[in-house]
Amino acid sequence: MKRIFNGSLVLSLLLCRGLLASDAPPKKSLAVAITFPAAGFYYSANVWNRGCGNTAGDICGTAASANGSIAKVEVSVKRQSGASIQYWDGVAFDNDKEVFIAADGTTRWNLDFGFDRFQPGVYTLRARATDSAGQTESGSIRIFSVSPDYTVIPVIASMEVIGKGSHPDFRKIPLTMDLKVFDKAAFQTGNEGAVEALTYGNIWERITTRMPSVPSASQLMNAEDASPPVASPNCEDSDTLDCTVRIQYGNVDAFFYEIMVPSDTIANRAAFGMSGSFLVIGKSMVCLNGSESSDAGSWRSCTATGGVETPVYTGTNLYSIQSGSLLTEKHLNVTVDGNGRIHSMRSRPIEGTALVISVPAYLDFTDTRESIPIVYESIGGDWRAKINIAPPKGFTVDTPGVELQGGGDTDVVQVTVSGSSAGSTRTGLTHTITHQGKTIDFQMYLEGVMGTDPSFP
């Protein structure tokens, strides 16, 4: 069973982001612009076939001349696979020299190009226009990725702003995210599969190049309208379109995204050089302001709400995504603790239950006191839990154990670890959960490094 990636929503998202060119090309004496496909996008069949507002699978755009009329528009399509480069010659990708194919129309043009002509891979599209005086202008270039075999990764994005104490008051808000997918296997070394110590931020910002990105496309799902809007996700270039939506996860608010990625097939591995083991990273901008902290939204600005604009990165791992598989939701969660410090969280679903538990992905013991927020979420309230905390050697904890009574959709506890030591630290959490009369025991470990950048979880 395959979840269909909604092509119309993708087009709406592209319009919001300004990725689709306007009808008017740049103001030159002769200019040509590509409306579809969008640069850097990843396409499946159903998205591609709706690209120009129909089901024909066209490539389309516009052209204009200040000194006369447009005589013709031509398009070349290049497929690159490793060192091999081939151009579409009107019948197949079978020419190593660039071939231009005449498009239909002039000021508004299109080229019939059905999805069945593509194999998995990366493609480059180039358009050129010729006016009535014989002048030719090569305009826009689009580089995009294509695969008929894809999988949808559902992502729930939210933030808890937490008060003081072991059982603090808190509020949960939707969190706007940009999303990228990386090939996780690029960091495996040796037989042990060890992971190089890097932060999510380093990977996202390409401070390292050892983890290549995977072609992907994400959309914010139109599940439930927000009233009133709390943000305008992915609408940086639009002041007229309201792209704000939100969903309810239990009785708390979150943004729900879907990411489309190539499935783990032989053809996709060869085309994109991927392993099938992925790391999804979300980047958000938070207006950090203690208990008044908020999501900066798609505008990435805290002017209206106040607070310090603070980027935060969070991530989740996926392994061997098979074609046609339906994946459970991945939670990308951020918290602001009672001391006003922001945490990227690591979430774990508890098998056989509706519970998802989130803890800090790492602890940064820059100060001698570190607050540890622990978030329990469930769409069913028949549970309770006890957490025993084992601090690192040389550290103390303000309470050795905390209890959660359940009964709601979200519950938050917070403990404080104090002390100082050299080198790495590890805090152990033992969870004893009673769910529908059954007891579940498991452990989670929080890694931290004293006074240095946190390591890649």
C-alpha positions in Angstrom: 0.0 0.0 0.0 1.4 3.4 -1.0 0.3 6.8 0.4 -0.3 9.2 -2.5 1.8 12.4 -2.3 -0.8 15.1 -3.1 0.3 16.8 -6.2 -2.1 19.7 -5.8 -0.7 20.5 -2.3 2.8 20.4 -3.7 1.9 22.9 -6.3 0.3 25.1 -3.7 3.4 24.9 -1.6 5.6 25.8 -4.6 3.4 28.8 -5.3 3.7 29.8 -1.6 7.4 29.6 -1.8 7.7 31.5 -5.0 9.3 28.5 -6.8 7.0 28.7 -9.7 8.0 31.5 -12.0 5.5 34.3 -12.6 3.9 34.8 -16.0 6.2 37.7 -16.7 9.8 36.7 -17.4 12.7 39.0 -16.4 12.8 42.4 -18.1 15.3 41.8 -20.9 15.1 42.5 -24.6 14.6 38.7 -25.0 13.9 36.4 -22.2 12.6 32.9 -21.5 11.5 31.5 -18.2 10.6 27.9 -17.0 7.5 27.7 -15.0 7.6 23.9 -14.4 9.5 21.9 -13.2 10.9 23.7 -10.2 14.6 23.8 -9.4 15.9 21.3 -6.9 12.6 19.4 -6.6 12.0 15.7 -6.4 9.2 14.3 -8.5 7.0 11.2 -8.6 4.5 10.5 -11.4 1.4 12.0 -9.8 3.3 15.2 -8.9 4.9 15.6 -12.3 1.7 15.0 -14.2 0.0 17.9 -12.4 2.9 20.3 -12.8 1.5 22.6 -15.5 -2.1 22.5 -14.2 -3.2 19.5 -16.3 -2.6 15.7 -16.4 -0.4 15.7 -19.5 3.0 15.8 -17.9 4.1 19.0 -19.7 7.2 21.1 -19.3 6.0 24.7 -19.5 7.0 28.3 -19.3 6.9 31.8 -20.8 8.9 34.0 -23.2 8.9 37.7 -24.2 10.7 40.0 -26.6 10.9 43.8 -26.3 12.0 44.2 -30.0 9.6 41.9 -31.8 7.7 38.7 -31.5 8.8 35.3 -30.3 9.4 32.9 -33.2 10.1 29.7 -31.3 11.0 28.2 -28.0 13.2 25.1 -27.7 13.9 22.8 -24.8 16.7 20.4 -24.0 16.5 17.6 -21.3 19.7 16.0 -20.0 19.9 12.9 -18.0 23.1 12.3 -15.9 23.9 8.9 -14.4 27.4 8.8 -13.0 29.8 9.9 -15.7 27.3 9.2 -18.4 25.3 12.1 -19.9 22.5 11.6 -22.4 20.1 14.1 -24.0 16.5 13.5 -25.1 16.4 13.4 -28.9 12.6 13.3 -29.3 12.4 9.5 -29.0 14.8 8.5 -26.2 17.7 9.6 -24.1 20.2 8.5 -26.7 22.4 11.4 -27.7 25.6 12.6 -26.0 25.3 16.0 -27.7 22.7 18.6 -26.6 19.5 18.4 -28.6 16.8 21.1 -28.5 13.2 20.1 -29.1 10.7 22.7 -30.3 8.0 23.5 -27.8 4.4 24.3 -28.6 3.5 28.0 -28.3 5.6 31.1 -27.9 4.9 33.6 -25.2 3.3 30.8 -23.3 4.9 27.5 -24.3 4.8 23.9 -23.3 6.5 20.6 -24.3 4.7 17.3 -23.9 7.0 15.2 -21.7 5.2 12.3 -20.0 6.7 10.8 -16.8 7.2 7.4 -18.5 10.1 8.9 -20.3 12.1 9.2 -17.1 14.3 6.7 -15.3 15.4 7.3 -11.7 18.0 10.0 -11.7 19.0 13.7 -11.8 17.9 15.8 -14.8 18.8 19.2 -16.2 16.3 21.2 -18.3 17.3 24.2 -20.4 15.1 26.5 -22.5 16.0 29.0 -25.2 13.9 31.4 -27.2 14.4 32.9 -30.6 12.7 36.2 -31.7 11.5 37.3 -35.2 14.8 39.0 -35.8 16.7 35.7 -35.3 18.2 36.6 -31.9 18.4 33.7 -29.5 18.5 33.8 -25.7 19.2 30.8 -23.5 17.2 31.3 -20.3 16.5 29.4 -17.2 18.1 26.1 -16.2 16.3 23.6 -13.9 18.0 20.7 -12.2 15.6 18.2 -10.6 15.3 14.6 -9.5 12.9 11.9 -10.6 11.9 8.4 -9.5 8.7 6.4 -9.9 9.5 4.4 -6.6 9.1 6.6 -3.6 8.1 6.5 0.1 6.4 9.1 2.2 7.8 10.0 5.6 5.2 11.6 7.9 6.6 14.1 10.4 4.9 15.7 13.4 6.6 18.9 14.4 6.0 20.7 17.7 7.5 22.6 20.6 6.9 22.5 24.4 7.6 25.6 26.4 8.0 24.4 30.0 7.8 26.1 33.3 9.7 25.5 36.6 9.6 22.4 38.8 9.4 18.7 38.4 5.8 18.7 37.2 5.8 22.0 35.4 3.1 23.8 33.6 3.7 23.8 29.8 2.2 24.8 26.6 2.6 23.0 23.3 2.6 24.8 20.0 3.1 23.9 16.3 6.7 24.3 15.0 7.5 25.4 11.5 10.3 23.3 10.0 12.4 23.1 6.9 13.2 19.5 6.2 16.2 17.7 4.5 17.1 14.1 4.1 20.6 12.8 4.3 22.2 9.4 3.5 23.1 8.2 7.0 25.4 5.3 5.8 28.0 7.8 4.7 29.0 8.2 8.3 29.4 4.5 9.1 33.1 3.6 9.6 34.6 0.2 10.2 32.8 -3.0 11.1 31.3 -1.4 14.2 29.2 1.1 12.2 30.5 3.9 14.4 29.1 7.4 13.7 31.3 10.4 13.3 30.7 13.0 16.0 28.9 15.9 14.4 25.9 18.1 15.2 22.7 18.1 13.2 23.5 21.8 12.5 26.9 20.9 11.0 25.3 18.4 8.7 22.5 20.7 7.6 24.8 23.7 7.0 27.2 21.5 5.0 30.1 22.2 7.4 30.8 18.5 6.6 30.4 17.0 3.1 30.7 13.4 4.2 26.9 12.9 4.5 25.4 13.6 1.1 21.8 14.8 0.8 19.1 12.6 -0.7 16.5 14.0 -3.2 13.3 14.9 -1.4 10.3 17.0 -1.4 8.2 18.0 1.6 4.8 19.5 2.1 2.8 20.8 5.0 -0.4 18.8 5.0 -3.8 20.6 4.9 -5.3 18.6 7.7 -7.1 21.2 9.7 -7.3 25.0 9.3 -5.8 27.1 12.1 -8.1 29.7 13.5 -6.6 32.2 14.0 -3.4 31.5 12.1 -0.3 31.2 14.3 2.3 31.2 11.5 2.6 31.1 7.7 4.8 28.0 7.0 6.8 28.0 3.8 5.3 31.3 2.5 8.5 33.4 2.6 7.8 35.0 -0.8 4.1 35.5 -0.5 2.1 38.2 1.3 -1.2 37.2 -0.1 -1.4 33.4 0.3 -2.2 31.9 3.7 -0.4 28.6 3.9 -1.1 28.1 7.5 -2.5 24.7 8.6 -2.3 22.7 11.7 -3.4 19.3 13.0 -4.4 17.9 16.3 -2.3 15.1 17.7 -4.4 14.0 20.5 -5.6 17.4 22.0 -2.4 19.3 21.3 -1.4 21.3 18.3 1.4 20.3 15.9 2.3 20.8 12.3 2.2 17.7 10.1 4.5 17.4 7.2 5.1 14.7 4.6 8.4 14.1 2.9 8.7 12.2 -0.3 12.0 10.3 -0.8 13.3 7.6 -3.2 12.5 4.2 -1.9 15.3 1.6 -1.2 15.4 0.0 -4.7 18.4 -1.1 -6.8 17.6 1.5 -9.4 17.3 4.3 -6.9 20.5 3.3 -5.2 22.4 3.4 -8.5 20.8 6.7 -9.6 21.3 8.7 -6.4 24.2 6.9 -4.8 22.2 6.3 -1.7 22.3 3.4 0.8 18.6 3.4 1.9 19.5 4.4 5.4 18.3 7.9 6.0 18.7 10.8 8.5 15.9 13.3 8.5 16.8 16.7 9.9 14.4 19.6 10.6 15.6 23.2 11.0 13.4 25.6 12.9 13.8 29.2 14.1 12.6 29.8 17.6 12.0 33.2 19.3 13.8 32.3 22.5 12.3 34.3 25.4 12.0 32.0 28.4 8.4 31.1 29.2 7.3 33.4 26.3 9.3 31.5 23.7 7.5 31.0 20.4 7.9 29.7 16.8 9.4 32.3 14.5 7.3 30.9 11.7 8.2 30.9 8.0 9.2 34.5 8.1 12.1 33.6 10.5 11.5 36.8 12.4 10.9 37.6 16.1 10.1 41.3 15.5 6.4 40.8 16.3 6.7 38.4 19.2 10.0 39.4 20.8 12.8 37.0 21.8 16.1 36.0 20.3 16.1 34.4 16.9 17.6 31.0 17.6 18.0 28.2 15.1 17.5 24.7 16.3 18.0 21.4 14.5 16.4 18.0 15.4 16.5 14.7 13.6 15.3 11.1 13.3 16.8 8.0 11.7 15.1 5.6 9.2 16.4 2.3 7.9 15.8 0.5 4.6 12.7 2.3 3.3 11.0 -0.1 1.0 8.9 0.9 -2.0 5.2 1.1 -1.2 5.7 1.0 2.6 3.6 3.0 5.0 5.7 4.5 7.8 4.5 5.6 11.2 4.8 9.2 12.1 8.2 10.6 13.0 8.2 13.1 15.8 10.6 16.1 15.5 10.3 17.9 18.8 11.9 20.9 20.5 11.5 22.0 24.1 12.4 25.2 26.0 13.1 24.1 29.6 12.3 25.9 32.9 15.6 27.7 32.8 15.0 29.1 29.2 17.4 26.7 27.5 16.4 25.1 24.2 16.7 21.4 23.6 16.5 19.3 20.4 14.6 16.2 21.5 14.9 12.5 20.5 11.6 10.7 20.3 10.8 7.0 20.8 7.5 5.3 20.2 6.7 2.5 22.7 5.9 -0.7 20.9 2.4 -2.0 21.6 1.1 1.3 22.9 0.1 4.8 21.6 2.9 6.4 23.7 5.7 8.5 22.3 8.5 9.5 24.8 10.8 12.5 24.0 14.1 13.3 25.8 16.9 15.6 25.0 19.0 14.3 22.0 22.1 15.4 24.0 23.0 17.3 27.1 25.4 20.3 26.9 27.0 20.7 30.4 28.4 24.1 29.7 26.9 25.1 33.1 27.0 23.1 36.3 23.3 22.6 36.2 21.4 21.0 33.3 17.6 20.6 33.2 16.2 17.5 31.6 12.7 17.8 30.2 10.9 14.5 29.5 7.7 14.5 27.4 5.1 11.7 27.2 2.5 11.9 24.5 -0.4 9.5 23.8 -3.7 9.5 21.9 -5.0 7.2 24.6 -5.0 8.1 28.3 -4.8 4.6 29.9 -1.3 4.7 31.1 1.0 5.8 34.0 4.8 5.8 34.4 7.6 6.1 36.8 11.1 7.3 35.8 14.2 6.6 37.8 17.2 8.9 37.0 20.8 7.7 37.3 23.1 10.8 36.9 26.7 10.5 35.8 29.5 9.9 38.3 30.2 13.1 40.2 26.8 14.5 39.6 23.6 14.7 41.6 20.0 14.9 40.6 17.3 17.0 42.4 14.9 14.0 42.5 15.8 10.3 42.0 12.5 9.5 40.5 9.3 11.2 39.1 5.9 9.8 38.3 3.4 10.5 35.6 -0.3 9.7 36.1 -1.3 9.8 32.5 -5.0 10.4 31.7 -4.2 13.1 29.2 -2.6 13.4 25.8 0.6 15.1 26.9 2.5 15.1 30.2 5.8 16.7 31.0 8.2 16.2 33.9 11.6 17.9 34.5 14.6 17.0 36.5 17.8 18.9 37.2 21.3 17.3 37.1 24.1 19.2 38.9 27.9 18.7 39.1 31.1 19.0 37.2 33.4 16.4 35.6 35.8 16.1 32.7 35.0 14.3 29.5 31.8 12.6 28.4 28.8 12.1 30.6 25.9 9.7 30.4 22.5 10.1 32.3 20.4 6.9 32.5 16.6 7.0 32.5 14.7 3.8 33.5 11.0 4.0 32.5 8.5 1.7 34.1 5.2 2.1 32.3 1.9 0.6 33.1 -0.3 0.5 30.0 -3.8 -1.1 30.0 -2.8 -3.2 33.0 0.6 -4.4 31.5 4.0 -3.3 32.8 6.8 -2.3 30.3 10.3 -1.6 31.5 13.0 0.0 29.3 16.0 2.3 29.5 17.1 5.4 27.6 20.5 7.1 27.9 21.3 10.8 27.4 24.8 11.6 26.2 26.6 14.8 27.0 30.0 16.4 26.6 31.4 18.8 29.2 31.8 22.4 27.9 32.0 21.4 24.2 29.6 21.2 21.2 27.1 18.4 21.6 27.9 15.3 19.6 25.8 13.9 16.8 23.1 11.7 18.5 
